[in-house]
Amino acid sequence: MHSLKVLILEDHPFQLMALHQMLNANGVFDVLTAETVESARQSLARRGRVDVAICDLQMPGADGLDLIQHLACAGLAGAVVLLSGAERNVLDSVSQLARQQGLRVLGSLQKPACVASVRKLLESYLDETAIDHPVPTAPQCSEGPDPRALQPEQLMQTIAQWVVHFQPKVCLEGNLVGVEALVRWQHPELGLLTPGQFLPMIENAGLLARLTWHVLDRALELSAAVRLANALHLPVAVNIAPRLLEQEDFPRQVLAALARHGVPASALTLEIIEAQGCQLAPEQLEGLLRLRLAGCQLSIDDFGVGESNLQRLLALPFSELKLPSEFIRGMAEDERKAAVVAGALIMARRMDLKVVVEGVETVEDLRAIKALGNPIMQGYFIARPMASLELKRWIADREGVSCGQAGWLR
């Protein structure tokens, strides 16, 4: 952790000193300290961007919320840690606000903090950065090009650099039940970029449909190549933005892709991404119904986050609901989150829906889920997103044989 640069905002001198010593004990020595928001801003102006900002929320005058807003607007922190003795629901609301402003929230520290809790949060930052954020999120500070400056015609030339990774989904017994397809941009200079770093550009350039069909093809290609132990095709899930449903030939193109790869419709799940104010026209609903009648599965993604989730759940022919990581992380210590998940599982069972939970990152999360029901799970505790070849090896290793010997891989 020697390379980390951390800012501490804490108005209590003793607590500030203690946190500084905890960081040193964890091998972090590039530390900026501030007892006020103004001094924190001055330090950042002099010393530049930090990897992690530890923000005390409750302070006289300008408080941690002011600093969080400043960090978000100026892009001055890779992630934030909330420091407070406030109630859990207050911390959760602040976390949600920070994420809406574009910040990564590693978690919160209750006062007084301890060395182990600080280490856990810093390690999570390093783990996530190694996988999902291999390059700085502010390319303008480097010598390399800024992908946001690319014009639509230049973005067309990057299609060959779009790659698809797959994250496994398992049942509580540990058996693989499918994968979710997740797009990445293998940039020649900036490395592997995640959707948050380039998807807005793709949408603005009118390339969202092109990207979606690319991901669908790669997912069906994998499904055709991998068979589960029961000889069934590997189920794959692909994210679909509601605006794609406006295309008149959307159902026909999906069915054509299934036929082209020789994959049964039952192996494909379309995850409909939440869109504010999205109302499907009758012809769009008819298209989804045709896909469901053909055997495709339909999932409502990030259930409970969007404002119209319940209405959409009743209006559309969903076969699955997907609970986002915001409800799962830390569920073992948060009775409110556990209550939300338990309620969703009960509702899903009564509506005959499958449930997938995202963001299973610790054994505590897994145990808390097991105590509530038997959903399908995905998350870093199970496996990180990986390229198709790596996924095949991962599957083969779990079967105790090499990839070449696995009879259900071809």
ZITA-V878050 format. One record per backbone hydrogen bond with DSSP energy under -1.0 kcal/mol. CO is the residue of the C=O (numbers start at 1). NH is the residue of the N-H. Records with the same first field share a line. If there is no record, write none. Layout:
CO = NH / NH
This chain:
1 = 4
5 = 51 / 52
6 = 32
7 = 54
8 = 34
9 = 56
12 = 16
13 = 17
14 = 18
15 = 19
16 = 20
17 = 21
18 = 22
19 = 23
20 = 24
21 = 25
22 = 26
23 = 28
24 = 27
29 = 31
30 = 6
32 = 8
34 = 10
36 = 40
37 = 41
38 = 42
39 = 43
40 = 44
41 = 45
42 = 46
43 = 47
44 = 48
50 = 78
51 = 79
52 = 7
53 = 81
54 = 9
55 = 83
63 = 67
64 = 68
65 = 69
66 = 70
67 = 71
68 = 72
69 = 73
70 = 74
71 = 76
76 = 50
79 = 53
80 = 106
81 = 55
82 = 109
83 = 57
87 = 91
88 = 92
89 = 93
90 = 94
91 = 95
92 = 96
93 = 97
94 = 98
95 = 99
96 = 100
97 = 101
98 = 103
99 = 102
104 = 80
107 = 82
109 = 84
114 = 118
115 = 119
116 = 120
117 = 121
118 = 122
119 = 123
120 = 124
121 = 125
122 = 126
123 = 127
124 = 128
125 = 129
126 = 130
127 = 131
128 = 132
129 = 133
138 = 141
139 = 142
146 = 149
147 = 150
151 = 155
152 = 156
155 = 158
156 = 159
158 = 161
159 = 162
161 = 186
163 = 184
165 = 182
166 = 386
167 = 180
169 = 177 / 178
170 = 377
171 = 174
175 = 171
178 = 169
179 = 237
180 = 167
182 = 165
184 = 163
185 = 187 / 193
187 = 191
191 = 187
193 = 185
194 = 197
195 = 198 / 199
198 = 202
199 = 203
200 = 204
201 = 205
202 = 207
203 = 206
207 = 211
208 = 212
209 = 213
210 = 214
211 = 215
212 = 216
213 = 217
214 = 218
215 = 219
216 = 220
217 = 221
218 = 222
219 = 223
220 = 224
222 = 226
225 = 410
226 = 234
228 = 231
232 = 228
235 = 179
236 = 269
237 = 181
238 = 271
240 = 273
241 = 244
242 = 245
243 = 246
244 = 247
247 = 250
249 = 253
250 = 254
251 = 255
252 = 256
253 = 257
254 = 258
255 = 259
256 = 260
257 = 261
258 = 263
264 = 267
265 = 268
267 = 236
268 = 297
269 = 238
270 = 299
271 = 240
272 = 301
275 = 278
281 = 285
282 = 286
283 = 287
284 = 288
285 = 289
286 = 290
287 = 291
288 = 292
289 = 293
290 = 294
291 = 296
297 = 270
298 = 319 / 320
299 = 272
300 = 322
302 = 305
308 = 312
309 = 313
310 = 314
311 = 315
312 = 316
316 = 318
319 = 354
320 = 300
321 = 356
322 = 303
323 = 358
324 = 327
325 = 329
328 = 331
330 = 333
334 = 338
335 = 339
336 = 340
337 = 341
338 = 342
339 = 343
340 = 344
341 = 345
342 = 346
343 = 347
344 = 348
345 = 349
346 = 350
347 = 351
348 = 353
354 = 321
355 = 376
356 = 323
357 = 378
360 = 381
362 = 366
363 = 367
364 = 368
365 = 369
366 = 370
367 = 371
369 = 372 / 373
376 = 357
377 = 170
378 = 360
379 = 382 / 383
386 = 166
387 = 391
388 = 392
389 = 393
390 = 394
391 = 395
392 = 396
393 = 397
394 = 398
395 = 399
396 = 401
397 = 400
402 = 406
406 = 409
408 = 227
